[in-house]
Amino acid sequence: MPTPTGTISASQIINEFGPNNNTNDLPNRTKMGSYRVSQSAGLYSNLPLDAGIPQSGPISFSQLRGKRLNVVVDISGGDEYRVNMRSKYDANAGVAVIGGFKSKPADPSQTNVLISINKKIGSSAGSRQQVALRTGSWGTSTFLTVTLGSSAIIIGAGGRGGDFTATTNTTQTSVPLYDNEGNQVYYYDPENDSYYPAYTTEETTTTDFVANNGSTGSSAFGVDYPCTIFNYGYIQNGFGGGGAGGYRSR
C-alpha cells in the first residue's frame, strides 16, 4: 500500500519499494540514495520511483511520503488479438517494477500501473463485447495509465455482411388441353358414353430468397476499470455487417 502521508519509517518505505542495501542481516536499513531512480521501460522513459521522488541530489524520508510503487506492463512484440491488460500483468508478460528492489506484487491494488502498447491488436466479429484491447479489473485504488505509441493500432473487427437463403418450390397445376388450332380437346368415356374435357399437368418452379442479417462488429477498446489514456496511435471500432439488399421470387 502507499507510504503514509504523515510520520514515515524506513520499514514502511521498504515495504512499498523494497530493500536496497543488499544485506540480509539488516532488513530494516536502507540506502536512501539508491532510491534516486531513473529508469525506462516500454514507452516510458526517465521514470522515478514515483512522481516527486528525487532522481538526483539530496533525498529525505519526507520526500517518500504518500508514494506508491510504479509498475510498467510493456505489451510489445508481434500482432495480437483480444488482449487483456490484467492478464498480461498476471502472466508477468513484459512487467517491470521500477527500481527493481522487489518483485511484482501479486495484487496490484494501490500501485501505479503504467501500460505501454506500441503494436497492432485486433479483435474478432460477432459481438461488440469481443473487444481488441480490454483494461481488465485492477482491484482497489490502482492508478492505471495506458499509453499508446505511434505504432499502436487498436482495431475492432468488422461484421459479416448479410446474405440470402434460397428456397425452391415446385407446384403442379391442371390446365385444359388444346389442340394445335386452339380447340379444347375432349376424351370419350365409353362406359358413360360421354365426352369430357381433357386436362394436362403443368409444373411451376419458383425460388424464394429470404434475407439474413449481417453479424455484429466488435469494439476496439473495452474499459473495465478507470484509467488515463494517452493515445499517439490509432483506435478504430469495427463496423456492423452490411444488409442483404433487395430480393425477388422467380
N, C-alpha and C positions, 0 to 999 in steps of 0.2 A: 504494500500500500504506500501512498506518497509519504514523504517525510513530514513531520509535524511543522506547523507554521509558527509555533511558539518555541519553547525550550526544546533543544535538539541534542542528541547524544551521538557518539561515534557508532554505537551499536545500531542505532536507527538508520544512520547513513549506510552502514554495511548491509543491513537487512534489505534496503531498497536497491543499492547499486552493486553490492558485492565487495568483498575484501580486496585490497590491492597491495598488501605489504608482502605477499608471497611467503609468509611464515605461518606455520601451523601451531606454534606454541603461544602465539599472541593473537587469538581470534578477534579480540575487540580493539585491536590497534589498527590504524590505517594511516597511509601516507596521503595527506591532503593534496599534495602537489600532483599526485598521479591521477586525480580526478579532473585535471585540466586536460580535457579530451578534445581532439579534432579528428573526426572520423567520417569517411564517405562510405555509402552503401547504396547500390542501385542508383536512382536519380537524385539522391540526397548527398550533398557534399558539405564538408566542414561542420558536421553536427557536433554540438557539445553533449555532455552527459544529459543535460536538459536545458531548455531555454533559460538564460540568465546565469548559468554556472560559468565562471570564468574559464577561458581556454588558454590564458597566459597571465602572467603577473600574479599578484597576491590572491590568495583564496582563503576563505574562512568558513567555519561551520555555519554562520548565519546565511551565507550565500547558497547553502544547500537546504534551506528551509522551504517546505511546501513544494518539493520537487518529486518527479516520478521518472521511472525508467523509460528510456527510448528503445523501442524495438522496431527494426525495419524488416519488412517482408518484401523481398525482391522477386517479382513474378517475371522472369525473363526466359530466354530460350526460344524454341520454335513455336509455331502456331498451336493454339489450344482451343478447346470447345467447352463451354459451360463451366467456368472456373468459379469456385467458391473461395473467397479470401481467407475465411476462418479455417477451411480445410487445409489450405496451404500452410497456415501457421501451425496447425496441429501436427501436420506431417513434417514439420521442421524444414520445409522446402524454401530455400533462399532466405532463411531467417538469420538476422544478425543483431545481437544485443550490443548496443552502443557502449563502448568502454571495454567490453569483453571480460568484466570482472565476475560475472555469474552466468549461469545457464538461462535459457529462455524459460520464463515462468509457465508452468502447465496451464494456469488460469491467468489470462491476460487482463483481468479486471484491474482497473485503476492504474493502467500503464498507458504510455503513449505508443500507439501502433501506427507506423508510417508505411503505407503500401506503395510500392514502386512498380509501375507497369509501363513497358515500352515494347509491345508486341501486338500481334493480331489475336483477338479472341472472338470466336464465332459462337453460333448457337444452333438449335435445331427447331424445325417448324412444328406446328400442331397445337401450341398453347402459348399465350403471352407470358406465362409463368416460367417457361423454359428459357430463361434469360442467358445472355452470353456471360456476363460478369455479375456476381452476386456478392454483397458485402458479408453475408453470414451474420451470426449473432456473436456479440463480444462480451457478454456479462455485464457487470456493474461498473459504470463510470469509466469505461475505456475511452480515451480520446483517440478517435480514428480519423486519420488523414489519408486520402487517396490522391496520388499524383500520376497523371497520365502523360507520358513523354511524347515527343513529336512523332515517334514511330508507332504510337499506340493506335490501334484500330479496334474499337469495340462495336460489334455489329450484330444485330438480331437477324434471324433467318426470315426470308420471305415465305409467304404462304403459297400453297399449291393452287393453281387456277382451277376453275370449275370445269366440268365436262358433262357428257351425256351418257345415259343408259338407253340403248336401243332395244325395243320390244317389237317383234314381228308377229302379226296376227293374220290368219287366213280364214276367210268366210266363204261358204258355198251358198249360192242363190239359184233358185229355179226360175228360168225365164222361158217364155214361149219360143217354140222352134218355127222358123220361117224358111221358105224355100228361096231359091236364087232370085225369084221375081217378087219377093216380098210378101208372099201369101203365107198365112199361117198354116202349118202342117197339122193334119189330123190323123189319128190312127183308128183303125176299125177294131171293135171288140166283138168277135163273133158270138160269144156267149150271150151278150146282151143285144146283139145286132144293132150296135150304136157306134157313132163316131165321137171321139173325144179329142180335145186339143193336145198336141204333143209338146212336151217341155224338155229342155236340156238344162244341165247344171253348169254354172259359171263360177270360177273361183276368183276371189278378190283378195289380194295381199296388201296389207298396209303396215307401215313401220312407224311406231310412236317413239319419240325421243323425249326422255324425262331428264330435266336439268338437275345436276348435282352441284351443291355449293362447293366453293373452294375451301381450303383449310386455312386456319388462322396463322399469321406470322407470329414471331416471338419478339420480346423486348430486348434491348441491349444491356441495360443496367438495372439490376434489382437491388433496392436499398432496404435491407432488413434492420439496419442499425444506423443511428445518426452519424453523419460523417462530414468532413470538409473535403471538397473535391477541387483539385487544380488540374484543369484539362488543357493540355497543349497538343492533344492528338485529335482523334475523330471518333464520335459516338453517333451511331445511327440505329434506330429501331427497324425491325423487319416489317414489311408491308403485308397486308392480307392478300389472299389469293383473288384473282380476277373472277368475274362472273362467267357463266357458261354461254351467254349470248342467246340469240333467238333460236327457235326450232319450229318445225312443222311436221305434220304427218304426211306420208306419201305412200 
